[in-house]
Amino acid sequence: MIRGVGIDTVVAARIEKVVSQGDHFARGVLTDKEYTLYQPLKFRRKVEFLAGRFSVKESFSKAFGTGLGKAVGLKDVETLWDDKGNPVTTSTVYHGQIHVSISHDGQQIVTIVILEDR
């Protein structure tokens, strides 16, 4: 059964600004595993990666029904890749199935998350 659906969009220019200022924002948003994947990336790819992960966390919190805050923190949601390069999202606050899609199109990054109870 579908528990919730969340969608979010991020403008890359906002993330370009924070990436150019260093890793402080990335350290606050990304889990340790996500940050390990983020560190070696070149600037453009860092922007896409960070924007996508931030947007997934926003989408997840909307699907969860609480928004970001006490119930869902930024580091409660983690998106890595499977062996085919598809995004795989897990959470410390939700243990059902998480379906995720991340799309990059120039200056727009859009994500959708569907939470499905098992």
ABEGO torsion letter per residue (X at the ends): XBABBBBBBBBAAAAAAAAAAEAAAAAAABBAAAAAAAAABBAAAAAAAAAAAAAAAAAAAAAAGAEBEAABBAAABBBBBBAAGBBBBBBAABABBBBBBBBBBEABBBBBBBBBBX
